[in-house]
Amino acid sequence: MAARTAIMYHALTKRIARSAFEDLSSRNLEPLLDRCAPDVRHTFSGAHALGGTRHSRRALRRWPERLFRLFPELTFTIRDMMATGPPWNTRLAIAWGDQGVAADGIDYENEGIHRLRLEWGRLVELHAKLDTQHLARTLDRMAAAGIDEAAADPIENS
């Protein structure tokens, strides 16, 4: 891929990724899901209600729905982003922060990195890395307050 074309392609890819984070912050899942391969692989680190790996668009849809129930107010801010690779194997690294309010009414914030792989503009793989101990403590606190879903099993293949 010629250097100028690669720069333009990566800029477009970053713009789409930025838009996806804005959509997620506004609870608009459809544009993100429309950009996913049917067998998208979504991995969220940690052994808790939001952890685990999903292998389908259907299971991926259920994950942010749970996230939004557990964190009714949550917005994301992109801090840095890198893109590399050709259209058939594009890699993105996105450093982000989030802040909001957990379902128990207590303020929450965290930060992490998403590692993504796209094929021809379709999201095929997303791996989230963040402070999972902080998140697990927050989920434990919510479970102790009677929010059962905070202690639920991870959403896996379904």
N, C-alpha and C positions, 0 to 999 in steps of 0.2 A: 504494500500500500504506500503510495507516494506520501512524503512527509506532510505536504499541505493538506491533502485529503484526510490523512490520519488526524491531524490537528482539528480539522473541522468536524470529523466524525466523533472524536472524543469530546469536543465542546458540546455537541448535540446530545451525546450520551449523558454528560454531566447535567445538562439542563433538564433532561427527562428525569434523572434521578432526584434532582432538587425538587421538581414538581411532585414526584412520588412522596417525598417527605412532607411537603406542604399538604398533599391530599390526606396523608395519614394523620397529620395534626388536625385536619378538619373532619376526620372520620369518614372520608370519602374513599371507600375501598375499591370501587369498581375499576377506576383507571389502572390501579396497581395490579389487580387480578387479571385484567385484560392483557397486560403486558407479560404475564407469566406463561411459561410452557405448561401444558396439562399435567406433566409429571415433575413440576418444580420441586426442588429439594430445599426446605427451610429448616435450618438448625439454629436453635437458641440455646446457648450454653446454660448448664445448671440443672440440678435435680430438684425441680419445684414445678408448680402449676403452669409456668410459662416455658419450661425447658423442653427438651426433646427435639425430635426430628419428624418433620412431615414430608410426605412424598407425593402430594397432589395439590392441585388448586383448591379442591373442596376442603381438605384438611387445613390448608393455609388460610382460607376464609374464616374458619372457626377460631384461629389463633388471635387475630386482632380483635375479633368480637369479644373474646375473653379478656384480652388486655384492656379494652375500653370499659368493661364492667368493673374490673379491678382498679382501674385508674380513670375515673370518669372525666378528669381534667388532665390532659397530657399533651404537651406540645414539644416538637423536636426542632432543634437548631443544628444545621450542618456547620461544622467548624473547618473541615478541610476535605478535599476530595481528589482522588487520582484515578485516571483511566489509562488503560494500555491495551494493546492487542488489536487484532483485526476484527471485523464485524462477526465472523463466525466463532470467535473465542475472545470476547472482550472481558477484561477484568476491571472491576471497580473496587476501590477502598474508600469508605466514607467514615470520617470521624464525626461523631455527633454528640449532642447533649440533649437531655430531656428534662422537663420540669412540669410539675402539676400537683394534683391532689389525689391521694389514694382513696379507696372506697370507705375507709374509716375516718376520712376527713383530715388526715395529717398530710402536710406538704411532703413532696417527694421530688428528688432529682437524682440523675445518674448520668453516666457518659459511657460511650463505647465506640466500637468500630464495626461496621458491616462490611463483609467481604462478599462481593457479588460476582457472578459469571453470567454473561449473556451470550446467546447465539442468535445472530441476525436480529438483534433488538428484543429478543424474548428473554426474560429472566428465567434461568434454568437452575441457579443455585444461589442461596443467600445464607450466610453464616454470621450470626450476631455474637459479638464478644463484648462483655461489659462487666461491671462489678456485680457478679452474681451473688456474692455473700451479702451485699447491701440489699439487693432485691429479695433474696431469700428471707432475710430478717424482716423486711417489710411485709412479705407475704405471711410469715409466721405471726407477726403482730396482728394482721388483719384476720387470720384464722382464729386467733385467741379472742378476738372481738366478735366472733360469730359469723364471719364472712366465709362460708363453707367453700366457695369456689377457690379461695386463696390456698386451700390445702388439697385441691383436686389433683388427680393424676394428670400428667402432661397430655396434651392433645397429640396423638400420634397418627398413624395412617387410618383414616376413616372418611 
